[in-house]
Amino acid sequence: MLPLAMALAAAAPLPLSDVQVRQVRCVAVLAIVAGEQERRAAAALSLPPLARRGARFAQVVGDALVKDTGRTQEQVRDLILRQVAAVQKAAGKTAEPPIDEARGCVEVMNAVAPPLPPPSAIQCAGLLKLAADDVHKREGMSKTAMDLMTIASLVEDRARTELRAAGKSEAESDRELTLAREAIAADPKSAPEMEACVELAQP
């Protein structure tokens, strides 16, 4: 029995620290508010966009828990889902999103997974070209596809202007843009935020 008990003890994940409990709670809270933002709930829209940044925060927290506590990814996911359920239950019949708590959680997110630096026009040109091509393949020349193509073209023009200013030839610029596209296609997680890239198309 002793060897079995020792094996079970060794396999048991470490308990969460107060900091880790807070982080898991915040992952859940921000996920709920991100969902409310997608539904265009006014209160949720008072916070910065959370879908992409919240997902990155969840990834960073989850990876750290797997590494530091010995939990599997499935166990970490279950922890987060239980917190989501707890937050929703606490809201009761009103189902009000936890906006006040989310504000504090944004600070936690900023500390644990700081905002990424602004993307370059080259990166954004690659992302937008891939997105436009993908929508075009699925929908043909739909309005969404045409809008994306227009935005992608504007950002590519901006990227080429920056490359020319840096002394790059047309062929070198083509290569830089192709490499940026290929890097994002190979590792989608490396892609910049779509919202930030769309802003680059603004005059």
N, C-alpha and C positions, 0 to 999 in steps of 0.2 A: 504493500500500500504506500510505503514511503516514497519509492521512486515515482509512482503515479502522482502523488500529491505534489512532489517537487516539479514534475513536468507540467502539471496544471498551473502551479504558481508561476512558473517561468513563462507560460503561454498567456497568462492573464495580462491584459493591457494595463498600463499605468493609469491611475486616476487623473482626471484633468485638474490642472491648477486653476486658480481663480481667473487668471488672465486668459487661459484657454477657454474656460466656460464663457467668459465675456465675449470672446471672439466668435465662438460658435453661435451664441445668441445673436450677435450682430450680423453674422452671415444670414441667419434666418430672417431677421427683421428687414434687412436690406433687400432680400429676395422678395419678400411680401410687398414692400413699397415699390420695387421695380415692376412688379406685376400691376400695381395700381397705376403706375406711370404709363404702362402700355395701354391701360384702359382710359387714359387721359383724365384721371381723377385730379381735381384742382389742387387739393392739399398735397398730394404726392408730387405734383409738378413744381412745387415750391422748393424742392430739393434738386441737386444736380442730377443729370441722367445717370441711372444706376445699373442699367442692364449689363453693359459690357464691363464696367469697372467693378460692379458687384460680383460678377462671375469670376473675374480675375482675383478678387479678394478671397472668394470662396476657395479657389484653386490653391492660393498661397496658404491659407489656413488649413485646408485639408491635407496638403502635402506635408506641412509641419506636424500635424497630428499623427499622420502615418509614421513619420520619421521619429518623433519624440515619444510617442506613447505605445508604439507597437500595434496600433489598431490597423485593420485592413481598410481599404478604400470604402468597402461596403459598410463597415462599422461606422466610419466617419459620416458617410451619407445618412445612415440611420440616425445618428446623433443630431444632425442638422434637421432632418425631417421631423424628429420628435420636437425640436425647438419650434419649428414652423407651426406644428399642431398646437403647441402650448401657447404661442403668441395669439393664434387665431381663437383658441378657446377663451383666453383671457379677455379678448375683445367682446365676447358675448354676442348677443343678437344684433348689436349696432354694427359690428364688423368694421369699426373704424380703423383705418390703417395706423400703425404706431409711429406717427410722424415725429413726435417729440423725441422718442427713443431713437428714431432713425437719425436725427440730427447728431446725437452723440456718437452713433455708430459710424457716421461718415468720418468723424475725427479718428476713430479707431481704424477704419479702413485706410485713411490717408497715412497713418503711422505704419501700418503693417504692409500695405501695398500702395506705396506712393504713386501719384499720377505719373504716367509715362511722359517723357519729353514730347513736345509737339512733333508730329511727323513731318518728314520732308516732302516736298512736292513730288520727288521721284518715287518715294514709297507710295504716296497717294495715287499717283498716276497708275502705278502697277495694280493697286487694289481696285481702283475704279474700273480699269480696263477689264480685269477678271470678272468683276461683278456685272458689268454691262454685257460681256460675252455670255455669261451664265444665264442671265435673264433672257437674252436674245435667243439662246438655244431652246429655252423652255417656253417662251411666250411669243416668239417671232418679233415683229416690229410693233410691240405694244407700247402704250404711252410710257410705262415704267422703263422699258428698254430704251426708248428714244431719249427720255430724260437722263438716264444714266450715261448713255453715249455722249450726250451733249456735255454733261458735267465732266466725264472722263477726258473729253477733247480739250476742254478749257484748262483742266489741271495739267494735262500733258503739255499744252502750250506753255504754261507757267514753268513747268519743269525744264523744258527745252531752253527757255529764256535764261533760267538760272545756270544751266549747263554751258550755254554759250558764253555767259558772263564769266564763267570759271575757265574759259579757254578751251572747252571741249569742241571737237569737230562734230559734224552731223553723224558720222559713223560711230564715234565714241558715245555720243548721246543715245543713239539707238541701242548700243550695247548696254549702257547703264540702265536704261528703261527696261530692256529685256531681262537683265539680271534681277532687277527689283521684282518684276512680275514672277519670275521663276522661283525666287526665294519665298515669296508669299504663297505661291501654289504648293511648294514643297512643305511649308510649315505655316499653315493658316494662323496658328497662335501668334506668329510674329507680325501679323498684319496690324497696321495702325487702326485707330478708331474711325469708323465710317463717317460719323458726324463731323469729326475734326477735318477729315479729307474733303467733305462736301463744302465746308466753310472756305477752303482754299479756292474754290471756284467763284467765290464772291468777288466783285470788282473792288 
